[in-house]
Amino acid sequence: MPADSPVGAPGTPPQDPFALVRTRGYVGLLVMAAVLGVPISAGAYGFLALVNELQPWTYTDLPKALGFEATPAWWPLPLLAVAGLLVGATLRYLPGTGGHKPAEGLSTSGAPKAIELPGILVAAVATLALGAVLGPEAPLIALGSGTAIWLVRLLKPDLPEQVGAVVGAAGSFAAVSTLLGSPLTGAFLLMEASGIGGPMLGVVLVPGLLAAGIGSLVFIGLDSWTGLGTYSLALPEVPHASTPDVAEFGWALVIGLVAALVGTGIRRLALLAQPRVERHRIVATVLMGLVVAGLAIAFAEGTGRAATEVLYSGQSALGPLLANSAEYSVGALTLLVVCKGLAYCASLSAFRGGPIFPAMFLGATGGIALSHLPGLDLTPAFAMGIGAMSVTMLGLPLTSVLLATLLLGSQGITVMPLVIVTVVVAYVVSKRLSPAPAGSARAGAHGDPKPR
């Protein structure tokens, strides 16, 4: 049999997907993953801590240092202009693309090269700290995988490609689990986003889980060491959820449909704007930053609430949004969805960050607005909105269900059937509204081969 015979051809011995696991090298790979988990998790914590400190400093402390008694209403304009300038210049002059393009979804394909890591870091910090509407998960995935491979290659320059892929995945696991609060949630996210399936899933998953599990000791502590704490997603108080009824299952269909329409519109508009931004990178990114700022100012002036509710990813605002939901009128919630959604769209087209948390915030806000209508309680509306908008923007149904239910703690079990229904509806509708991948129509026209 020739060496280039295709896998699965007649007479070709089937490849053993677990061959790597049976080697002594796989044990070494597990040890390597465990060792990498600590510095990668600590680095991810430092990244999140830096962003968390810079956000109030740039928006509140800096204006006071410049002599203003309070943050001026126009302050988002220079803040987002600087963000656009920094991100545009980084993407224009530093190696690489500054990480994943968020308008194209959450990508986990391929770890960045070491020379690209500074650009990813600078673009992400400028985006997240200065008010663009994106989250930290995509930069964490890229920085985690790229840093892990770089560290290993310092000791082993001839690292095999297959081993490098597993090491990169382990770095991503450790980094993103810092944010999501659980190695299991991070595992589901990366599993769905990467598209790895079959027996190879376990081969890649085990080192990643080990890296994330060992790395989580950085936050929860070990023996007498109390750990550093966490910046992970959490809601301190969740209203009680009653047993689902028929009316709420009807609302699950409605919320799934509405979220699919709104989310698909946001994504397609961002994809339409993205190539135009790339043709005039610095100027257009500054312009998109000013658009985000203008929307935040419009919301603040129209409602009397803080412009920061439109700015940033919305990760830390989910808890206060739910806890203080009674303070919002339906009009204020509707305006928040419109302004945040358009700011999210502009950020997707030009900046660098992740799409998860703004989608969750938009879904939560829309769900709270709908909970003012008959037959829909607050907690299930909140959860269904998060699940439906998350799956529309990410295309990851299992992860979307987990994000919407685990976030609610014990109440998440009660609302899970409703979330599953609304996620399925939003997923199917959004896929039907999305254009088919290039070449699929042509293949369908010729007819797909029938299975034997």
Summary of the structure (lengths in Angstrom):
residues: 452
radius of gyration: 22.6
end to end distance: 23.8
largest distance: 79.4
contacts: 1637
relative contact order: 0.13
helix: 69%
strand: 1%
